């Protein structure tokens, strides 16, 4: 927010600046109105004097029809004409002054209106900004809650069930160890395999929470390995292209961008019915550009912009946009029905060295 300094050297908010300006301008208007009142009183007095002088002159002109122009009265008439002319000059000056003051009052009133409109617009912008921040905050909280539910579901459907099964098998082995040693060994072998499955499941959950390869090998390799994993599990071809990756990119940028690529690929697999995904990663000096393109069925991107229908996929796209906006980046979606979808992501690069210097 714009702020200013008062006479004590303290910062004052824009609302206080507006109030102070309104007070000063109102005082100026009051001064001008007082001057205008005095001018109008003087103007009225001069107009009355002029009317009296002109009436007196008119009566004298009627009375002197039979008098000689060179009589002593002529010099008095001349002096009277000068007084009338002087009054007209003064009245003209006062009218000009009245017009000048009136324009100043109008300008000051207009300035107050402009300041009030500007102040209202700033307040509206701030209110919209607060609403947007609140909306973003709600979206992030909602995304976090969905992620927690997914992790809880994964743990319940795989890890918890496997561990419960192992408890039962362990109890069975305790009973069989003295009765049927061979059966007990087979159950222990089964438990060993189950433990390996649980370990693999836990590694998958941990990897989804924080891909270790990003820290060790970088974003490009992590995306490539993720693409290979998707191709092994799904009937789809994924091509990853990238130029040389800088080493000093912040980890939070890499992780966030990887999450968005994951979400994009998940949406494609669930909704697009595509056979090919092209992922292009372009590292520039000041920004990172990601393009994720598929040859699927596509959708009407206007519907996404209006947040209408297709709630599941559009929610995923909204979460992607929120993630990128937190990095001060942009996310553009280009799609038409029957022509696939292209997602273009631009993120400004904040490097580790710059952050340390700051």
LINQUINOR-V277805 format. One record per pair of residues at least 6 apart in sequence whose C-alpha atoms are under 7 Angstrom apart, sorted by the first residue. I is the first residue (numbers start at 1). J is the second residue. If there is no record, write none. Layout:
i: {I | I}
j: {J | J}
This chain:
i: {2 | 3 | 3 | 3 | 3 | 4 | 4 | 4 | 5 | 5 | 6 | 18 | 22 | 25 | 29 | 29 | 32 | 32 | 36 | 36 | 39 | 39 | 43 | 43 | 46 | 46 | 50 | 50 | 53 | 136 | 139 | 143 | 159 | 159 | 162 | 162 | 166 | 169 | 173 | 173 | 176 | 176 | 177 | 213 | 214 | 219 | 220 | 223 | 224 | 227 | 231 | 231 | 236 | 236 | 237 | 237 | 237 | 238 | 238 | 238 | 239 | 239 | 239 | 240 | 240 | 240 | 241 | 241 | 241 | 242 | 242 | 242 | 243 | 243 | 243 | 245 | 248 | 248 | 249 | 249 | 249 | 249 | 250 | 250 | 250 | 256 | 260 | 263 | 267 | 268 | 272 | 272 | 272 | 273 | 273 | 274 | 274 | 274 | 275 | 276 | 276 | 277 | 277 | 277 | 278 | 278 | 278 | 279 | 279 | 279 | 280 | 280 | 280 | 281 | 281 | 281 | 282 | 282 | 282 | 283 | 286 | 286 | 287 | 287 | 287 | 287 | 288 | 288 | 288 | 288 | 289 | 289 | 289 | 290 | 290 | 290 | 291 | 291 | 291 | 291 | 292 | 292 | 292 | 293 | 293 | 293 | 294 | 294 | 294 | 295 | 295 | 295 | 296 | 296 | 296 | 296 | 297 | 297 | 297 | 297 | 298 | 298 | 298 | 298 | 298 | 298 | 298 | 299 | 299 | 299 | 300 | 300 | 300 | 301 | 301 | 301 | 301 | 303 | 304 | 307 | 321 | 324 | 324 | 327 | 328 | 329 | 329 | 329 | 330 | 330 | 330 | 331 | 331 | 331 | 332 | 332 | 332 | 333 | 333 | 333 | 334 | 334 | 334 | 335 | 335}
j: {14 | 11 | 12 | 13 | 14 | 11 | 12 | 13 | 11 | 12 | 12 | 115 | 112 | 108 | 105 | 108 | 101 | 105 | 98 | 101 | 94 | 98 | 91 | 94 | 87 | 91 | 84 | 87 | 84 | 322 | 319 | 319 | 198 | 201 | 194 | 198 | 191 | 187 | 184 | 187 | 183 | 184 | 184 | 222 | 222 | 254 | 242 | 258 | 240 | 238 | 237 | 238 | 275 | 276 | 275 | 276 | 277 | 276 | 277 | 278 | 277 | 278 | 279 | 278 | 279 | 280 | 279 | 280 | 281 | 280 | 281 | 282 | 281 | 282 | 283 | 283 | 351 | 352 | 349 | 350 | 351 | 352 | 350 | 351 | 352 | 323 | 320 | 316 | 313 | 274 | 296 | 297 | 298 | 296 | 297 | 294 | 295 | 296 | 295 | 294 | 295 | 292 | 293 | 294 | 292 | 293 | 294 | 291 | 292 | 293 | 290 | 291 | 292 | 289 | 290 | 291 | 288 | 289 | 290 | 289 | 348 | 349 | 346 | 347 | 348 | 349 | 346 | 347 | 348 | 349 | 345 | 346 | 347 | 344 | 345 | 346 | 342 | 343 | 344 | 345 | 342 | 343 | 344 | 341 | 342 | 343 | 340 | 341 | 342 | 339 | 340 | 341 | 338 | 339 | 340 | 341 | 337 | 338 | 339 | 340 | 335 | 336 | 337 | 338 | 339 | 340 | 341 | 335 | 336 | 337 | 335 | 336 | 337 | 333 | 334 | 335 | 336 | 309 | 314 | 314 | 331 | 330 | 331 | 347 | 347 | 346 | 347 | 348 | 345 | 346 | 347 | 344 | 345 | 346 | 343 | 344 | 345 | 342 | 343 | 344 | 341 | 342 | 343 | 341 | 342}
